[in-house]
Amino acid sequence: MDRRQFIGALAAGGVGTAAGCLSGVADDATTFTAAPARVSADAASETGYEYQGTRKRVDERQVGGEDIEATSYLSTYDRSIDLPSGRFGDEPVRAGAFGVGTTPQVSVGGEDFNPISDLSDREIAARIQGHYEGLEIVRALGGRALEGLGVRFSLESYEGTATLQGEFEIDVALDIVQREHEDDHIVVAAIYPLEDVLPTEAEQERIDTLIGGLQSYDDLEVDIVESDGWGGSSN
């Protein structure tokens, strides 16, 4: 369970595996672009989560008889969490990941398309599990009400186990939020250790602060990074 694997799993589960059937796009394709999202600098600083950049993805598809190009974004954060070295080897293990993805709502010729809006929270959790072999989602923990981007909504939380360094098992929580914002569909996912190694409530408060600090608008400044680990297109 290193942070790169976690972030890759968040990417694959939230946006990266959501592409439709892609076969190339014409030069005159209709384009739809989501507004990028990230956490405010103040919220990130308060929680100790560090911004790791934003990945950009372009999906090509036919919608309503037209070739369209849909641009999505995924911003990721991680936090160093010292876990008891006595249980997890000689060196402290550090883990904690948070991702927010935005995809555009597309409507052409009476047909609607969005790469992920038809997925349930449980389906997104399953996709994240499927892209990180050391993660197993065990059960739903329930939800909690939060506020972000100016509205109130529900967050769903799941309990699972993750394998550290290929041999040490740890209980983790996976939090998922989906909601509409302007013309985009937003997905937030976070993974962090459960209370057997650190106070769960404290980490939940950090996640809630990150969600409360979300920003998303067209000219939001983000640092575009390489899309390694951001899943592949599916047909």
C-alpha contacts under 8 A as a table, 3 or more apart, distances in Angstrom:
res1	aa1	res2	aa2	distance
1	M	5	Q	6.39
1	M	6	F	6.60
1	M	95	A	7.25
1	M	134	G	6.93
1	M	162	A	6.56
1	M	163	T	5.88
1	M	164	L	4.59
1	M	165	Q	6.16
1	M	166	G	7.78
2	D	5	Q	5.53
2	D	6	F	6.48
2	D	94	R	7.54
2	D	95	A	6.51
2	D	164	L	7.30
2	D	165	Q	7.41
3	R	6	F	4.95
3	R	7	I	6.04
3	R	78	D	7.00
3	R	94	R	7.87
3	R	95	A	5.83
3	R	96	G	6.85
3	R	97	A	6.64
4	R	7	I	5.16
4	R	8	G	6.04
5	Q	8	G	5.02
5	Q	9	A	6.11
5	Q	132	Y	6.76
6	F	9	A	5.04
6	F	10	L	6.21
6	F	97	A	6.43
6	F	132	Y	7.23
6	F	191	I	7.59
7	I	10	L	5.02
7	I	11	A	6.14
7	I	76	T	6.82
7	I	97	A	6.29
7	I	98	F	7.51
7	I	99	G	7.27
8	G	11	A	5.08
8	G	12	A	6.12
8	G	131	H	7.72
8	G	132	Y	7.99
8	G	229	G	4.94
8	G	230	W	5.84
8	G	231	G	7.52
9	A	12	A	5.09
9	A	13	G	5.95
9	A	128	I	5.05
9	A	129	Q	7.32
9	A	131	H	5.23
9	A	132	Y	5.60
9	A	229	G	7.99
10	L	13	G	5.23
10	L	14	G	5.88
10	L	98	F	7.79
10	L	99	G	6.38
10	L	128	I	5.87
10	L	189	A	6.49
10	L	190	A	7.68
11	A	14	G	5.37
11	A	15	V	5.81
11	A	16	G	5.49
11	A	74	L	6.93
11	A	99	G	7.37
11	A	101	G	7.92
11	A	229	G	7.49
11	A	230	W	5.23
11	A	231	G	6.88
12	A	15	V	5.89
12	A	16	G	4.21
12	A	17	T	5.27
12	A	127	R	7.07
12	A	128	I	6.37
12	A	131	H	6.53
12	A	229	G	7.61
12	A	230	W	5.52
12	A	231	G	4.73
12	A	232	G	7.97
13	G	16	G	6.49
13	G	17	T	6.42
13	G	124	I	5.45
13	G	125	A	6.91
13	G	126	A	7.62
13	G	127	R	4.56
13	G	128	I	4.18
13	G	129	Q	7.83
13	G	131	H	7.22
14	G	17	T	7.49
14	G	18	A	7.58
14	G	101	G	6.63
14	G	116	I	7.45
14	G	124	I	6.25
14	G	127	R	7.85
14	G	128	I	7.46
14	G	187	V	6.34
14	G	188	V	7.67
14	G	189	A	7.48
15	V	18	A	5.39
15	V	19	A	7.83
15	V	72	S	7.73
15	V	74	L	7.48
15	V	101	G	6.47
15	V	102	T	7.94
15	V	103	T	7.66
15	V	115	P	7.23
15	V	116	I	6.78
16	G	19	A	7.05
16	G	57	R	7.91
16	G	230	W	5.23
16	G	231	G	4.55
16	G	232	G	6.27
16	G	233	S	7.29
17	T	231	G	5.55
17	T	232	G	6.02
17	T	233	S	6.16
17	T	234	S	6.70
18	A	115	P	4.97
18	A	116	I	5.79
18	A	233	S	7.43
18	A	234	S	7.49
19	A	22	L	7.62
19	A	59	D	6.09
19	A	115	P	5.65
19	A	233	S	5.42
19	A	234	S	5.90
19	A	235	N	7.78
20	G	59	D	7.57
20	G	60	E	7.77
20	G	61	R	6.47
20	G	115	P	6.94
20	G	233	S	7.37
20	G	234	S	6.21
20	G	235	N	6.01
21	C	60	E	7.84
21	C	61	R	6.20
21	C	233	S	7.91
21	C	234	S	6.27
21	C	235	N	4.09
22	L	59	D	7.19
22	L	60	E	5.40
22	L	61	R	5.38
22	L	233	S	7.45
22	L	234	S	7.52
22	L	235	N	6.32
23	S	60	E	7.17
23	S	61	R	7.16
24	G	60	E	6.35
24	G	61	R	7.73
25	V	29	A	6.32
25	V	60	E	5.87
25	V	61	R	7.23
25	V	67	D	5.97
25	V	68	I	7.08
25	V	69	E	7.22
26	A	29	A	5.26
26	A	67	D	6.61
29	A	66	E	7.29
29	A	67	D	5.04
29	A	68	I	5.06
29	A	69	E	6.42
30	T	66	E	7.50
30	T	67	D	6.43
30	T	68	I	4.64
30	T	69	E	6.13
31	T	68	I	5.59
31	T	69	E	4.60
31	T	70	A	5.97
31	T	71	T	7.84
32	F	68	I	7.41
32	F	69	E	6.09
32	F	70	A	4.80
32	F	71	T	6.27
32	F	104	P	6.23
32	F	105	Q	7.83
32	F	106	V	6.76
33	T	70	A	5.73
33	T	71	T	4.58
33	T	72	S	6.55
33	T	103	T	7.53
33	T	104	P	5.74
34	A	70	A	7.81
34	A	71	T	6.05
34	A	72	S	5.54
34	A	73	Y	7.12
34	A	102	T	5.96
34	A	103	T	5.21
34	A	104	P	4.47
34	A	105	Q	7.96
34	A	183	D	7.54
34	A	184	D	5.84
34	A	218	D	7.61
35	A	72	S	7.95
35	A	73	Y	7.71
35	A	102	T	6.83
35	A	103	T	7.99
35	A	104	P	7.89
35	A	184	D	7.27
35	A	216	S	5.98
35	A	217	Y	5.06
35	A	218	D	4.53
35	A	219	D	7.57
35	A	220	L	7.62
36	P	72	S	7.58
36	P	73	Y	5.53
36	P	74	L	7.48
36	P	75	S	7.93
36	P	101	G	7.77
36	P	102	T	6.26
36	P	216	S	5.67
36	P	217	Y	6.43
36	P	218	D	6.67
36	P	220	L	6.55
36	P	222	V	7.47
37	A	73	Y	7.44
37	A	74	L	7.55
37	A	75	S	6.72
37	A	100	V	6.68
37	A	101	G	7.03
37	A	102	T	6.73
37	A	214	L	6.84
37	A	215	Q	5.47
37	A	216	S	4.20
37	A	217	Y	7.03
37	A	220	L	7.34
38	R	75	S	5.95
38	R	100	V	6.91
38	R	214	L	5.70
38	R	215	Q	5.49
38	R	216	S	6.65
38	R	222	V	7.55
39	V	43	A	6.54
39	V	44	A	6.30
39	V	210	L	6.11
39	V	211	I	7.36
39	V	213	G	5.22
39	V	214	L	4.40
39	V	215	Q	5.86
40	S	43	A	5.35
40	S	44	A	6.28
40	S	210	L	7.97
40	S	213	G	5.27
40	S	214	L	6.20
40	S	215	Q	6.53
41	A	44	A	5.20
41	A	45	S	6.03
42	D	45	S	5.16
42	D	46	E	6.11
42	D	213	G	7.84
43	A	46	E	5.11
43	A	47	T	6.34
43	A	209	T	6.16
43	A	210	L	5.67
43	A	212	G	7.88
43	A	213	G	5.42
44	A	47	T	5.35
44	A	48	G	6.03
44	A	49	Y	5.27
44	A	50	E	6.49
44	A	51	Y	7.62
44	A	210	L	6.38
44	A	213	G	7.91
45	S	48	G	5.25
45	S	49	Y	6.70
45	S	50	E	7.61
47	T	206	R	5.19
47	T	207	I	7.90
47	T	209	T	7.20
47	T	210	L	7.33
48	G	79	R	6.03
48	G	80	S	7.97
49	Y	77	Y	5.78
49	Y	78	D	5.12
49	Y	79	R	4.49
49	Y	80	S	7.83
50	E	77	Y	5.18
50	E	78	D	5.42
50	E	79	R	6.20
51	Y	75	S	7.70
51	Y	76	T	6.15
51	Y	77	Y	4.51
51	Y	78	D	6.93
52	Q	75	S	7.37
52	Q	76	T	5.48
52	Q	77	Y	5.33
52	Q	78	D	7.23
53	G	75	S	5.82
53	G	76	T	6.13
53	G	77	Y	7.73
53	G	222	V	7.00
53	G	223	D	5.10
53	G	224	I	5.98
53	G	225	V	5.78
54	T	73	Y	6.59
54	T	74	L	5.37
54	T	75	S	4.13
54	T	76	T	6.48
54	T	222	V	6.27
54	T	223	D	5.62
54	T	224	I	4.81
54	T	225	V	5.77
55	R	73	Y	5.64
55	R	74	L	5.10
55	R	75	S	6.35
55	R	224	I	5.62
55	R	225	V	5.49
55	R	226	E	6.41
55	R	227	S	5.41
55	R	230	W	7.88
56	K	71	T	7.04
56	K	72	S	5.90
56	K	73	Y	4.66
56	K	74	L	6.59
56	K	224	I	6.79
56	K	225	V	7.82
56	K	227	S	6.95
57	R	71	T	5.62
57	R	72	S	5.18
57	R	73	Y	6.22
57	R	227	S	7.70
58	V	69	E	6.55
58	V	70	A	5.57
58	V	71	T	4.42
58	V	72	S	6.40
59	D	69	E	5.72
59	D	70	A	5.13
59	D	71	T	6.39
59	D	233	S	7.97
60	E	67	D	7.17
60	E	68	I	5.85
60	E	69	E	4.67
60	E	70	A	6.43
61	R	67	D	5.76
61	R	68	I	5.49
61	R	69	E	6.62
62	Q	65	G	5.95
62	Q	66	E	5.25
62	Q	67	D	4.45
62	Q	68	I	5.88
63	V	66	E	5.38
63	V	67	D	6.44
63	V	68	I	6.58
63	V	107	S	7.70
63	V	108	V	6.04
63	V	109	G	7.49
63	V	111	E	6.29
63	V	112	D	7.32
63	V	113	F	7.00
64	G	107	S	7.86
64	G	108	V	5.07
64	G	109	G	4.42
64	G	110	G	6.32
64	G	111	E	5.06
64	G	112	D	7.86
65	G	108	V	7.94
65	G	109	G	7.01
66	E	108	V	7.34
66	E	109	G	7.92
70	A	103	T	7.67
70	A	104	P	6.59
70	A	106	V	7.87
71	T	103	T	6.90
71	T	104	P	7.04
72	S	101	G	7.28
72	S	102	T	5.60
72	S	103	T	4.59
72	S	104	P	6.72
73	Y	101	G	5.51
73	Y	102	T	5.34
73	Y	103	T	6.82
74	L	99	G	6.74
74	L	100	V	5.62
74	L	101	G	4.15
74	L	102	T	6.52
75	S	99	G	5.63
75	S	100	V	5.37
75	S	101	G	6.39
76	T	97	A	7.38
76	T	98	F	5.75
76	T	99	G	4.33
76	T	100	V	6.57
77	Y	97	A	5.80
77	Y	98	F	5.03
77	Y	99	G	6.20
78	D	95	A	7.43
78	D	96	G	5.42
78	D	97	A	4.36
78	D	98	F	6.08
79	R	94	R	7.67
79	R	95	A	6.43
79	R	96	G	5.11
79	R	97	A	6.53
80	S	94	R	4.86
80	S	95	A	5.65
80	S	96	G	6.62
81	I	93	V	7.22
81	I	94	R	4.56
81	I	95	A	5.38
81	I	96	G	6.67
82	D	92	P	5.71
82	D	93	V	5.83
82	D	94	R	5.27
82	D	95	A	7.81
83	L	88	F	7.43
83	L	92	P	5.79
83	L	93	V	5.39
83	L	94	R	6.56
83	L	197	V	6.43
83	L	198	L	7.72
84	P	87	R	5.73
84	P	88	F	6.47
84	P	92	P	6.51
84	P	93	V	7.66
84	P	197	V	7.15
85	S	88	F	4.98
85	S	89	G	5.39
85	S	90	D	5.48
85	S	91	E	5.71
85	S	92	P	4.90
85	S	93	V	7.09
86	G	89	G	6.03
86	G	90	D	6.78
88	F	91	E	7.43
88	F	92	P	7.16
88	F	93	V	6.84
88	F	164	L	7.74
88	F	168	F	6.22
89	G	92	P	7.37
95	A	192	Y	6.83
95	A	193	P	7.66
96	G	190	A	7.63
96	G	191	I	5.86
96	G	192	Y	4.74
96	G	193	P	7.33
97	A	190	A	5.55
97	A	191	I	5.39
97	A	192	Y	6.69
98	F	188	V	7.49
98	F	189	A	5.87
98	F	190	A	4.26
98	F	191	I	6.64
98	F	207	I	7.83
99	G	188	V	5.71
99	G	189	A	5.40
99	G	190	A	6.33
100	V	186	I	7.06
100	V	187	V	5.73
100	V	188	V	4.41
100	V	189	A	6.59
101	G	186	I	5.68
101	G	187	V	5.19
101	G	188	V	6.40
102	T	184	D	6.30
102	T	185	H	5.71
102	T	186	I	4.60
102	T	187	V	6.54
103	T	114	N	6.86
103	T	115	P	6.86
103	T	116	I	7.62
103	T	184	D	5.55
103	T	185	H	5.31
103	T	186	I	6.60
104	P	114	N	6.38
104	P	183	D	6.31
104	P	184	D	4.51
104	P	185	H	6.28
105	Q	112	D	7.43
105	Q	113	F	6.32
105	Q	114	N	5.20
105	Q	183	D	5.70
105	Q	184	D	5.35
105	Q	185	H	6.68
106	V	112	D	5.54
106	V	113	F	4.97
106	V	114	N	6.09
107	S	110	G	6.52
107	S	111	E	5.57
107	S	112	D	4.34
107	S	113	F	6.34
108	V	111	E	5.37
108	V	112	D	6.51
114	N	117	S	5.71
114	N	118	D	7.67
114	N	185	H	7.73
115	P	118	D	7.86
116	I	119	L	5.51
116	I	185	H	7.75
117	S	120	S	7.95
117	S	185	H	6.45
119	L	123	E	5.81
119	L	124	I	6.45
120	S	123	E	5.07
120	S	124	I	6.35
121	D	124	I	5.14
121	D	125	A	6.20
121	D	156	E	7.15
121	D	176	I	6.41
121	D	177	V	7.42
121	D	178	Q	7.40
122	R	125	A	4.96
122	R	126	A	6.16
123	E	126	A	4.96
123	E	127	R	6.24
124	I	127	R	5.04
124	I	128	I	6.25
125	A	128	I	5.15
125	A	129	Q	6.21
125	A	137	I	7.42
125	A	174	L	7.62
125	A	176	I	7.68
126	A	129	Q	4.98
126	A	130	G	6.06
126	A	137	I	7.43
127	R	130	G	4.90
127	R	131	H	6.37
128	I	131	H	5.33
128	I	132	Y	6.57
129	Q	132	Y	5.43
129	Q	133	E	6.89
129	Q	135	L	5.46
129	Q	136	E	5.95
129	Q	137	I	6.67
130	G	133	E	6.55
132	Y	135	L	5.65
133	E	136	E	7.85
134	G	161	T	7.89
134	G	162	A	5.18
134	G	163	T	4.84
134	G	164	L	7.70
134	G	166	G	7.63
135	L	160	G	7.02
135	L	161	T	5.75
135	L	162	A	4.36
135	L	163	T	6.64
136	E	160	G	5.32
136	E	161	T	5.32
136	E	162	A	6.44
137	I	158	Y	6.83
137	I	159	E	6.01
137	I	160	G	4.10
137	I	161	T	6.63
138	V	158	Y	7.41
138	V	159	E	5.70
138	V	160	G	4.74
138	V	161	T	7.41
139	R	158	Y	5.77
139	R	159	E	5.47
139	R	160	G	6.91
140	A	156	E	7.77
140	A	157	S	6.14
140	A	158	Y	4.29
140	A	159	E	6.15
141	L	156	E	7.57
141	L	157	S	5.30
141	L	158	Y	5.03
141	L	159	E	6.22
142	G	156	E	5.86
142	G	157	S	5.66
142	G	158	Y	7.29
143	G	154	S	6.32
143	G	155	L	5.21
143	G	156	E	4.35
143	G	157	S	5.80
144	R	154	S	5.65
144	R	155	L	5.38
144	R	156	E	6.86
145	A	152	R	6.84
145	A	153	F	5.73
145	A	154	S	4.58
145	A	155	L	6.25
146	L	152	R	5.56
146	L	153	F	5.60
146	L	154	S	6.10
146	L	155	L	6.97
146	L	208	D	7.00
146	L	211	I	7.93
146	L	212	G	7.52
147	E	150	G	6.67
147	E	151	V	5.45
147	E	152	R	4.24
147	E	153	F	6.23
147	E	211	I	7.52
147	E	212	G	5.82
148	G	151	V	5.66
148	G	152	R	6.54
148	G	153	F	7.92
148	G	211	I	5.81
148	G	212	G	4.38
148	G	213	G	6.75
148	G	214	L	6.31
149	L	181	H	7.83
149	L	212	G	7.14
149	L	213	G	7.77
149	L	214	L	6.17
149	L	215	Q	6.51
149	L	216	S	7.73
153	F	179	R	7.58
154	S	177	V	6.89
155	L	175	D	6.75
155	L	176	I	5.83
155	L	177	V	4.89
155	L	178	Q	7.80
156	E	175	D	5.78
156	E	176	I	5.32
156	E	177	V	6.47
157	S	173	A	6.70
157	S	174	L	5.64
157	S	175	D	4.36
157	S	176	I	6.30
158	Y	173	A	5.61
158	Y	174	L	5.04
158	Y	175	D	6.34
159	E	171	D	7.26
159	E	172	V	5.93
159	E	173	A	4.70
159	E	174	L	6.32
160	G	171	D	5.82
160	G	172	V	5.31
160	G	173	A	6.21
160	G	174	L	7.48
161	T	169	E	6.50
161	T	170	I	5.47
161	T	171	D	4.44
161	T	172	V	5.49
162	A	169	E	5.63
162	A	170	I	5.38
162	A	171	D	6.43
162	A	172	V	6.62
163	T	166	G	5.79
163	T	167	E	6.02
163	T	168	F	5.33
163	T	169	E	4.41
163	T	170	I	6.32
164	L	167	E	5.89
164	L	168	F	4.74
164	L	169	E	5.95
164	L	170	I	7.14
165	Q	168	F	6.47
170	I	193	P	7.03
170	I	194	L	7.94
171	D	193	P	5.96
171	D	194	L	5.42
171	D	196	D	7.30
172	V	191	I	6.70
172	V	192	Y	5.47
172	V	193	P	4.22
172	V	194	L	4.80
173	A	190	A	7.91
173	A	191	I	5.63
173	A	192	Y	5.55
173	A	193	P	6.22
173	A	194	L	5.97
174	L	189	A	6.94
174	L	190	A	5.60
174	L	191	I	4.61
174	L	192	Y	6.92
175	D	188	V	7.83
175	D	189	A	5.45
175	D	190	A	5.11
175	D	191	I	6.55
176	I	187	V	7.21
176	I	188	V	5.56
176	I	189	A	4.53
176	I	190	A	6.75
177	V	186	I	7.91
177	V	187	V	5.60
177	V	188	V	4.93
177	V	189	A	6.53
178	Q	185	H	7.31
178	Q	186	I	5.66
178	Q	187	V	4.59
178	Q	188	V	6.50
179	R	185	H	5.99
179	R	186	I	5.44
179	R	187	V	6.80
180	E	183	D	7.29
180	E	184	D	5.86
180	E	185	H	4.63
180	E	186	I	6.00
181	H	184	D	5.32
181	H	185	H	6.24
181	H	186	I	6.87
190	A	207	I	7.30
192	Y	203	E	7.38
193	P	196	D	7.95
193	P	197	V	6.83
193	P	198	L	7.02
193	P	200	T	7.47
194	L	197	V	6.40
194	L	198	L	6.45
194	L	199	P	7.18
194	L	200	T	5.34
195	E	198	L	4.87
195	E	199	P	4.88
195	E	200	T	4.70
196	D	199	P	7.73
199	P	202	A	5.53
199	P	203	E	6.85
200	T	203	E	5.33
200	T	204	Q	6.13
201	E	204	Q	5.00
201	E	205	E	6.16
202	A	205	E	5.17
202	A	206	R	6.56
203	E	206	R	5.01
203	E	207	I	6.37
204	Q	207	I	5.06
204	Q	208	D	6.09
205	E	208	D	5.00
205	E	209	T	6.10
206	R	209	T	5.05
206	R	210	L	6.27
207	I	210	L	5.06
207	I	211	I	6.26
208	D	211	I	5.12
208	D	212	G	6.06
209	T	212	G	4.96
209	T	213	G	6.15
210	L	213	G	5.06
210	L	214	L	6.49
211	I	214	L	5.31
215	Q	220	L	7.92
216	S	220	L	6.67
217	Y	220	L	5.48
227	S	230	W	5.49
